[in-house]
């Protein structure tokens, strides 16, 4: 600090007294000798000879520092505590830095702010504080020390002092607190430093009730708390449910919490096991019924590319293809299922449910009652015939259920397996046969007699033996009678395979089928193992 020695405002030579303006009068001599000059503005109330001892001790040269501190009590307290700038000054005399009697306008402090080291006060200025003008902080409104405020208020010097400021942020920034008392019980330094107030380097979200993880880590504070300081909310901020911050894309259709399916590592990253264990498909627009209920989720929902197989040809709603569970289009069965009947225009089949149900897609539950509504009701042996026996694969490679039966004549279907090879083309099959069994049932022998030599069946029927020699050496009469070519009472127990159980109810045609190459119904030899008829490996 700049030190100034006490200077008298006059010069005495002998008994003559010369003042700067000329020779002093005797009347002024005493006052000038006792008072070396006017007191500074701050001490004007001490002006006058009667107040000299307020600062000076009789018989002692210079000013008394003790008497200075008798008035400047707050400063004395800080020195005694060893705090503040004055506790660091080595000089024992206040006058070494603060001289008076140098005029009303003289600055008692007269220090250079640019050269002053604020760290010596015990409060080092850092970052943003280092660029603030002294009076930006040291103003009457920021005085927190009640002793300083009382003393300076008494003398009208609140805006002339540099004492009394507290170290707490709120003592200076109370009026511009952007948090509006949301953190009234916490120090600003718990989060902020003296740098950029918008970037709280000391804040750790992990110590709050809501620990950030996954995608939350990279979210800007303002995205959750608001960017306008006047309305930003930090606490209390609801976070018990994801919907406190996020809109529900499911519109309330999901009964469980978001966390039961989703993870914070990515909103589209879900735990498939959790989803498939907890997910209620009944809450969607497509409840799963029948066979759909047992289908694997990935059979319909496959990220990126919809499943396309021989049975499925699915498409997804635009914009959902990359979702973990993309949304299939489901306007009709054909939205997902390949048409096995080859009807791309959808002109023949408009309703799969007319033949199929979701409980079982195949075989179709299309029953006899439904078939009776067609142009060809099933009766007799036709009842047990499998569908594909008549509705064989078309040239397109798919079973054709639009099969028409011109004239509804037996020969329309049985041309290839006609055992008579056209010999009886002028007759209808029904003249001899019934649908209960394709063996002869109503044969009139007199009608087909061919003269006196017709003594044995073979004499007439050798060329049209339907058995192709399977029973060579056996008389036809051992099985047949002339009143009907059907066997009235064939005893199967006389063969190698006695019929019992369900076999006893089977029709002959169920086991004795025409050969593919000859069309002849095979009766013997036939295997008698289960696998010979029912397939499998035993």
C-alpha positions in Angstrom: 0.0 0.0 0.0 1.1 3.6 -0.7 2.3 5.2 2.5 2.0 8.9 3.1 3.7 10.8 6.0 1.7 13.4 7.8 2.1 16.8 6.1 1.1 20.0 7.7 -0.7 22.5 5.5 1.5 25.4 6.6 5.1 26.3 7.2 6.4 28.2 10.2 9.5 30.4 10.1 10.3 32.1 13.3 7.2 33.7 14.6 5.8 34.3 11.1 3.5 31.8 9.8 3.1 31.4 6.0 0.3 29.6 4.6 0.0 28.6 0.9 -2.2 31.6 0.2 0.0 34.1 2.0 0.8 35.2 5.5 -1.5 33.6 8.1 -3.4 35.7 10.6 -2.7 35.2 14.3 -6.4 34.1 14.7 -5.8 31.2 12.3 -2.5 30.2 13.7 -3.7 28.1 16.6 -6.2 26.1 14.5 -3.6 25.5 11.8 -1.0 24.4 14.3 -3.4 21.9 15.9 -5.1 20.6 12.8 -2.9 19.9 9.8 -5.8 19.9 7.4 -9.5 19.0 6.8 -10.7 15.5 7.5 -11.9 13.3 4.7 -15.6 13.1 4.0 -16.0 9.9 5.9 -14.7 11.5 9.1 -16.4 14.9 8.8 -18.4 14.3 11.9 -15.1 14.3 13.8 -14.1 17.8 12.5 -13.2 20.3 15.3 -10.6 20.6 18.1 -12.9 19.0 20.6 -12.8 15.7 18.7 -9.1 15.3 18.3 -8.8 12.8 21.1 -11.3 10.6 19.3 -8.4 9.5 17.2 -5.2 10.9 18.9 -3.7 10.3 22.4 -2.4 13.3 24.2 1.3 13.4 24.2 1.6 10.8 21.5 2.6 11.5 18.0 0.4 10.3 15.1 -2.8 8.5 15.3 -3.8 5.7 17.7 -4.7 2.5 15.9 -6.5 1.2 19.0 -8.8 4.2 18.9 -9.4 3.6 15.1 -10.6 0.1 16.0 -12.8 1.4 18.9 -15.0 2.9 16.1 -14.4 0.3 13.4 -15.6 -2.5 15.6 -16.4 -5.0 12.8 -12.9 -4.6 11.5 -11.5 -5.2 15.0 -13.5 -8.4 15.3 -12.1 -9.8 12.0 -8.5 -8.9 12.9 -9.0 -10.6 16.3 -10.4 -13.7 14.5 -7.5 -13.7 12.1 -9.8 -13.4 9.1 -10.0 -11.0 6.3 -7.4 -8.8 4.6 -6.5 -6.6 7.6 -5.5 -9.7 9.6 -2.7 -10.2 7.1 -1.2 -6.6 7.2 2.1 -6.5 9.1 1.9 -2.8 10.0 0.6 -1.9 13.5 -0.5 1.6 12.5 -3.7 2.2 10.5 -2.1 5.5 9.4 0.5 3.7 7.4 -2.2 3.1 4.8 -5.1 5.3 5.8 -4.1 9.0 6.3 -6.4 11.8 7.0 -6.4 15.6 7.2 -5.6 15.7 3.5 -8.9 17.3 2.5 -12.5 16.5 2.3 -12.3 14.8 -1.0 -9.2 12.7 -0.2 -9.7 8.9 -0.6 -8.9 7.3 2.7 -8.6 3.9 1.0 -6.7 4.9 -2.1 -5.7 1.4 -3.3 -5.2 0.1 -6.8 -7.9 -2.5 -7.6 -5.9 -4.0 -10.4 -3.0 -4.6 -8.1 -5.0 -5.9 -5.1 -4.8 -9.6 -4.4 -8.3 -10.6 -3.3 -7.0 -14.0 -2.1 -5.5 -12.1 0.9 -9.1 -11.5 2.1 -9.6 -15.2 2.4 -11.9 -15.3 -0.6 -10.0 -15.9 -3.9 -11.8 -14.7 -7.0 -12.0 -17.4 -9.6 -13.5 -17.9 -13.1 -16.5 -15.5 -13.5 -15.9 -13.7 -10.3 -12.4 -12.6 -11.4 -13.9 -10.4 -14.1 -16.5 -8.6 -12.0 -15.9 -5.0 -10.9 -15.3 -4.5 -7.2 -18.6 -2.5 -6.8 -20.4 -5.3 -8.7 -20.3 -7.2 -5.5 -19.5 -4.7 -2.8 -22.7 -2.8 -2.5 -25.0 -2.1 0.4 -27.6 -4.7 -0.7 -25.0 -7.5 -0.3 -23.7 -6.7 3.2 -24.5 -9.7 5.3 -22.5 -8.9 8.5 -24.9 -7.2 10.9 -22.2 -5.3 12.7 -20.8 -3.8 9.4 -24.3 -3.0 8.2 -25.2 -1.2 11.5 -21.9 0.8 11.5 -22.0 1.8 7.9 -25.7 2.6 8.0 -25.1 4.9 11.0 -22.6 6.9 9.0 -24.3 6.6 5.6 -21.3 4.6 4.3 -23.0 1.4 3.1 -21.8 2.0 -0.5 -18.3 3.1 0.5 -17.2 0.0 2.4 -15.7 -3.3 1.2 -16.5 -5.1 4.3 -19.4 -7.3 5.4 -19.9 -9.6 2.4 -20.5 -13.3 3.1 -19.1 -16.3 1.3 -22.4 -18.0 0.6 -23.6 -17.7 -3.0 -27.2 -16.9 -2.0 -26.0 -13.7 0.0 -25.2 -12.1 -3.3 -27.4 -14.1 -5.8 -30.6 -14.4 -3.8 -32.6 -12.2 -6.2 -31.3 -14.1 -9.3 -31.6 -17.6 -8.0 -32.9 -19.5 -11.0 -34.2 -22.4 -8.9 -36.7 -20.4 -6.9 -35.9 -22.0 -3.6 -36.1 -25.6 -5.0 -32.6 -26.1 -3.4 -33.0 -23.9 -0.3 -31.4 -26.5 2.0 -28.4 -27.0 -0.2 -25.3 -24.9 -1.0 -24.9 -23.7 -4.6 -21.4 -25.2 -4.6 -22.9 -28.7 -4.2 -23.5 -28.4 -8.0 -21.9 -25.3 -9.3 -18.5 -23.7 -9.4 -17.6 -20.1 -10.2 -17.5 -20.9 -13.9 -20.4 -21.2 -16.2 -23.6 -21.3 -14.1 -25.4 -23.3 -16.7 -22.9 -26.2 -16.4 -22.9 -27.6 -12.9 -19.7 -29.7 -12.8 -20.1 -30.8 -9.2 -23.6 -32.3 -9.8 -23.9 -36.1 -9.8 -27.3 -37.3 -10.8 -26.4 -40.7 -9.2 -27.0 -39.2 -5.8 -30.5 -38.2 -6.6 -33.6 -40.5 -6.3 -33.4 -41.0 -10.1 -30.1 -42.5 -11.3 -29.5 -42.0 -15.0 -28.6 -45.0 -17.1 -28.8 -46.2 -20.7 -30.2 -43.6 -23.1 -31.0 -41.2 -20.1 -27.3 -40.5 -19.7 -27.0 -38.5 -22.9 -30.2 -36.5 -22.5 -29.8 -32.8 -22.0 -30.9 -31.5 -18.6 -33.3 -29.0 -20.3 -35.2 -31.9 -22.0 -36.5 -33.1 -18.7 -36.3 -30.0 -16.5 -37.1 -27.2 -18.9 -34.9 -24.6 -20.5 -36.5 -21.5 -19.1 -35.1 -20.6 -15.7 -38.3 -19.0 -14.7 -40.2 -22.3 -15.1 -37.6 -25.0 -14.9 -38.5 -27.7 -12.4 -35.9 -29.8 -10.7 -37.7 -30.9 -7.6 -40.1 -32.2 -6.9 -40.3 -33.8 -10.4 -42.4 -37.0 -10.7 -40.6 -40.0 -12.0 -42.4 -43.0 -10.5 -43.6 -44.1 -13.9 -42.2 -43.8 -17.4 -45.4 -42.1 -18.4 -44.5 -39.2 -16.1 -42.1 -38.1 -18.8 -42.9 -40.2 -21.9 -46.1 -40.4 -24.0 -47.6 -43.9 -24.0 -47.3 -45.2 -27.6 -49.6 -48.1 -26.6 -52.5 -45.8 -25.6 -53.1 -47.7 -22.4 -53.3 -51.1 -24.1 -50.5 -52.6 -22.0 -51.4 -53.5 -18.4 -47.9 -53.8 -17.1 -45.1 -51.3 -16.4 -42.9 -50.1 -19.3 -39.9 -51.7 -17.6 -41.5 -55.1 -17.9 -40.7 -55.0 -21.6 -38.4 -52.1 -22.3 -34.9 -51.2 -21.3 -33.2 -47.8 -20.9 -30.3 -49.0 -23.2 -32.7 -48.2 -26.1 -36.4 -47.6 -26.3 -36.6 -50.2 -29.0 -34.5 -52.7 -27.2 -36.8 -54.9 -25.3 -36.4 -58.1 -23.3 -38.1 -60.7 -25.6 -38.4 -63.1 -22.7 -40.3 -60.6 -20.6 -42.5 -59.5 -23.5 -43.5 -62.9 -24.5 -44.0 -64.0 -20.9 -46.1 -61.0 -19.8 -47.6 -59.7 -23.1 -51.4 -59.9 -23.4 -52.2 -60.2 -27.1 -55.8 -60.0 -26.2 -55.3 -56.3 -25.5 -54.4 -55.7 -29.2 -56.6 -55.5 -32.2 -55.8 -59.2 -33.1 -56.5 -61.5 -30.1 -54.8 -64.9 -30.6 -57.2 -67.8 -30.9 -56.9 -71.5 -31.7 -53.7 -72.4 -33.5 -52.6 -68.8 -33.5 -52.3 -68.9 -29.7 -49.5 -71.5 -29.9 -47.6 -69.7 -32.6 -44.2 -68.4 -31.8 -43.9 -64.6 -31.7 -41.2 -64.6 -34.4 -43.5 -66.5 -36.7 -45.3 -63.2 -37.3 -43.0 -60.5 -35.9 -39.6 -60.6 -37.4 -37.6 -57.4 -37.4 -36.6 -56.0 -40.8 -38.0 -58.7 -43.1 -41.5 -60.2 -42.8 -41.5 -64.0 -42.8 -42.1 -65.4 -46.3 -42.4 -69.1 -46.5 -44.4 -71.7 -48.4 -47.2 -71.1 -45.8 -46.7 -67.4 -44.9 -46.5 -64.3 -47.0 -46.7 -61.4 -44.5 -46.5 -57.7 -44.9 -46.0 -55.0 -42.2 -47.5 -51.7 -41.5 -45.3 -49.0 -43.0 -42.8 -47.5 -40.5 -42.9 -50.5 -38.2 -40.6 -52.8 -40.2 -37.5 -52.0 -38.0 -39.4 -52.3 -34.7 -38.6 -55.2 -32.4 -42.2 -56.4 -32.9 -43.3 -55.0 -36.3 -47.0 -54.8 -36.8 -48.4 -57.3 -39.4 -51.3 -56.3 -41.6 -54.2 -58.5 -40.9 -57.2 -57.4 -42.9 -57.9 -61.0 -44.0 -56.4 -64.5 -43.7 -54.6 -63.9 -47.0 -52.7 -60.9 -45.4 -50.5 -63.5 -43.7 -51.2 -66.9 -45.2 -50.4 -68.1 -48.7 -53.5 -69.2 -50.6 -53.1 -73.0 -51.0 -56.0 -73.0 -53.5 -54.2 -70.7 -56.0 -56.8 -68.0 -56.2 -54.7 -64.8 -56.5 -57.7 -62.6 -57.4 -59.7 -63.9 -54.5 -62.7 -64.6 -56.8 -63.4 -68.1 -55.7 -62.6 -67.9 -52.0 -63.7 -64.8 -50.1 -64.0 -66.3 -46.7 -61.5 -68.9 -45.4 -63.9 -69.4 -42.4 -66.4 -71.1 -44.7 -64.1 -74.2 -44.5 -61.5 -73.5 -41.9 -61.3 -72.4 -38.3 -58.5 -70.9 -36.2 -58.6 -73.9 -33.9 -57.4 -76.2 -36.7 -56.3 -75.1 -40.2 -55.9 -78.7 -41.5 -57.7 -80.9 -41.9 -60.6 -78.7 -42.7 -63.7 -79.1 -40.4 -65.8 -79.2 -43.6 -68.2 -81.9 -42.7 -70.8 -84.1 -44.5 -73.6 -81.7 -43.7 -71.6 -79.0 -45.5 -70.9 -81.3 -48.4 -74.6 -82.2 -48.6 -75.1 -78.5 -49.6 -73.0 -79.0 -52.7 -74.1 -80.6 -56.0 -72.6 -83.9 -54.9 -73.8 -85.1 -51.5 -71.7 -87.9 -50.1 -73.2 -91.3 -49.3 -72.1 -94.9 -49.1 -68.4 -95.5 -49.5 -67.9 -91.9 -50.6 -68.4 -90.9 -47.0 -65.1 -92.5 -45.9 -63.1 -91.4 -49.0 -60.4 -88.8 -48.2 -61.0 -85.4 -49.7 -57.9 -85.7 -51.9 -59.2 -88.9 -53.4 -61.6 -86.8 -55.5 -60.1 -83.3 -55.2 -56.7 -84.1 -56.5 -53.9 -81.7 -57.2 -54.5 -79.4 -60.1 -52.0 -78.5 -62.8 -51.1 -75.6 -60.6 -49.8 -77.9 -57.9 -52.5 -77.1 -55.4 -55.6 -79.2 -54.4 -58.6 -78.0 -56.4 -61.8 -77.9 -54.4 -63.7 -76.3 -57.2 -63.9 -79.7 -58.9 -67.0 -80.0 -61.1 -68.7 -83.3 -61.8 -70.2 -83.2 -65.3 -73.4 -85.2 -65.4 -72.6 -86.5 -61.9 -72.0 -90.0 -63.5 -69.7 -92.5 -61.8 -67.6 -92.7 -64.9 -66.8 -89.0 -64.6 -64.5 -89.9 -61.7 -63.9 -93.6 -62.2 -63.0 -93.7 -65.9 -59.4 -94.7 -65.2 -60.3 -97.5 -62.7 -63.2 -99.1 -64.7 -62.7 -102.8 -64.2 -64.8 -103.6 -67.2 -62.6 -101.6 -69.6 -65.7 -100.1 -71.3 -67.4 -103.5 -71.9 -70.6 -102.2 -70.2 -70.4 -98.7 -71.4 -74.0 -98.7 -72.5 -75.1 -99.3 -68.9 -74.8 -97.1 -65.9 -72.8 -98.3 -63.0 -75.9 -97.9 -60.8 -77.6 -100.7 -62.7 -75.2 -103.2 -61.0 -73.5 -101.3 -58.2 -74.4 -99.1 -55.2 -72.3 -96.6 -53.4 -72.3 -98.6 -50.2 -69.8 -100.9 -51.8 -68.4 -101.0 -55.3 -68.7 -104.7 -55.6 -71.8 -105.9 -57.5 -75.0 -105.5 -55.6 -78.0 -105.7 -57.9 -76.8 -108.0 -60.7 -79.6 -109.7 -62.7 -78.1 -112.9 -64.1 -80.9 -113.7 -66.5 -80.3 -110.4 -68.2 -76.7 -111.2 -68.9 -77.1 -115.0 -69.6 -75.2 -116.0 -72.8 -76.5 -119.4 -73.8 -76.4 -123.0 -72.6 -72.7 -123.1 -72.1 -72.8 -120.5 -69.3 -72.2 -123.1 -66.7 -69.4 -121.4 -64.9 -68.5 -117.8 -64.1 -65.3 -118.1 -66.0 -67.0 -119.2 -69.2 -68.4 -115.7 -69.4 -66.2 -113.7 -67.3 -62.8 -115.1 -68.0 -61.9 -112.0 -70.0 -63.3 -109.6 -67.5 -62.0 -111.2 -64.3 -61.8 -108.1 -62.0 -59.3 -109.9 -59.8 -56.7 -110.4 -62.6 -56.0 -114.0 -61.5 -55.6 -113.3 -57.8 -58.0 -116.2 -57.1 -56.9 -118.5 -59.8 -57.9 -122.1 -58.9 -60.8 -121.0 -56.8 -64.4 -121.1 -57.8 -66.1 -117.7 -58.0 -69.0 -119.3 -56.1 -66.7 -119.8 -53.0 -67.3 -116.1 -52.5 -70.0 -114.9 -54.9 -73.5 -116.0 -55.6 -75.3 -115.6 -58.9 -78.0 -113.4 -57.5 -75.5 -110.7 -56.8 -71.8 -110.3 -57.4 -71.4 -108.7 -54.0 -70.3 -111.1 -51.4 -73.3 -111.7 -49.1 -71.5 -113.2 -46.2 -67.7 -113.3 -46.6 -65.9 -114.8 -43.6 -62.7 -112.8 -43.2 -61.6 -115.1 -40.3 -60.9 -117.7 -43.0 -58.0 -115.6 -44.2 -54.7 -114.9 -42.6 -56.0 -111.6 -41.1 -58.9 -112.0 -38.8 -60.9 -108.7 -38.4 -61.3 -107.4 -34.9 -61.7 -104.1 -33.1 -62.0 -101.1 -35.4 -61.0 -103.4 -38.3 -64.4 -105.1 -38.1 -66.1 -101.8 -39.0 -63.9 -101.0 -42.0 -65.2 -101.3 -45.5 -63.5 -103.6 -47.9 -62.5 -100.7 -50.1 -60.7 -99.0 -47.1 -58.0 -101.7 -47.2 -58.3 -103.3 -50.7 -57.3 -100.5 -53.0 -56.8 -100.4 -56.7 -53.2 -100.7 -57.9 -51.7 -97.6 -59.5 -50.4 -99.4 -62.6 -53.3 -101.8 -63.4 -56.3 -100.4 -61.5 -57.0 -103.9 -60.2 -58.2 -104.0 -56.6 -55.6 -106.0 -54.7 -56.9 -108.7 -52.3 -54.0 -111.0 -52.2 -51.3 -111.2 -51.5 -51.4 -108.4 -48.9 -49.1 -107.8 -45.9 -50.6 -108.3 -42.5 -48.3 -106.1 -40.5 -49.6 -102.8 -39.1 -47.0 -100.8 -41.1 -48.1 -102.5 -44.3 -51.3 -100.5 -44.2 -50.7 -97.7 -41.8 -47.1 -96.8 -42.6 -44.5 -95.7 -40.0 -41.5 -97.6 -38.7 -43.3 -99.9 -36.2 
